[in-house]
Amino acid sequence: MILSLTNLFRQRSDFTRQVLTLATGTAAAQALTILAAPLLTRLYRPEDYGVFALFGAVVGLSALFASGKYDLAILIPKEDAAATALVGASMLITTVVAAVLTVLLWFTCHPLAAWLGDPLLAPWLQLVPLAVVLTNLGLVLTVWANRQQAYGALSNSRMAGALAGTAANIALGFAGWGAAGLVCGFLVVQVATLAILWRPSSALLRALRSQTSLRAIRAEAARFASFPKFTLGAELLNSLSNQLVVLLLPKFFGMAVLGWYAMGQRVIGIPTTLVGGAVGEVFRSQASRDYAEHGNCREIFRKTLKHLALLGAGPFLVLMLAAPELFAWVFGESWRMAGRLTQVMSVMFLLKFVVSPLTHTFLLAGRQQEDLWLHLHIIASSAAALGLGYWLSGDALITLLCFSLNFGSIYLYYLWRSHRFAQGAGR
């Protein structure tokens, strides 16, 4: 009895230590971002952030498609050789998709930029393939570091990315680059992150070159074929449902409203990345091991749910009550509307913060097909909610309120299903 209690305490201590390791580096990165934000919002206009949000939406959707979502499977195999083959599969797909994108965007960047709502975006769309390669390579190396429990390297990579990206944004902002400065800053973040993760991933890269054959890559890709078949579709639909706001807001209300919305997302990203991201990465790693060994991950699920709820309650309550005043004070009066938009969506953001990391149990239970059908519902209902809000009011606040109410109900359903799978019900 005493031994089992000692082991449980040690497991909890390890979990807390791992979370703190990730959170410390992320906290330093976010602190730098917070300190720079009042300056950046005076160097860049809401319209600049709107253009950058459109660029990010295109990169995000393209990067998802290019990964095949094999990155999510890297944590699952017990053998490092199998996980290495999955890294190879993800990188091969990314390379092929980036090459195709390069050709397509060479001919279509101008009409695509016009359709997205800003013809000035066209030159930067040609950087999408490069951004996709950097993003997916960084994602794969991040997951690999998580698998190896190299939390110190992950922490350092986030600090390096934040420092390099913030410096680039400030310098280019003073130079008057506008939206181009934000785009270039994004690329600098990816490069700096890779520079830190490259060294702890050297064994992986050597294994890819000398020990991993195309036959092994094909075998593991076939073994985890449910990820591109079902998870990829679900993730694309999920991303598209989120990016619907980015794609439709400039058409409905103009680029400034999109910039305000994007700034709200950046502010929400502070607690989400600082705490939710760190807790989520440790949860995915521990839950994968527990599920493989015991057929459930109920203990780590309950612990993670409690931590996320307690940690998220305070910051999100502040946003619910005082977001407009805080945004105006920190970023300048021209950003007060960003606070109002964030305020009406704060409950949805809280649910997202708590629930999103826990949905990893869908993958552990092999319920990718159910996840795909749920995401079909998400995109249909999100489009309907945005359209209904715009049709009823023609007001950005009411439109985003309808969107957030719909998404909030979906997160609650995901929480219920994720809890069932954590109990082993999906096996």
Beta strands, then each sheet from edge to edge (+ up, - down):
end
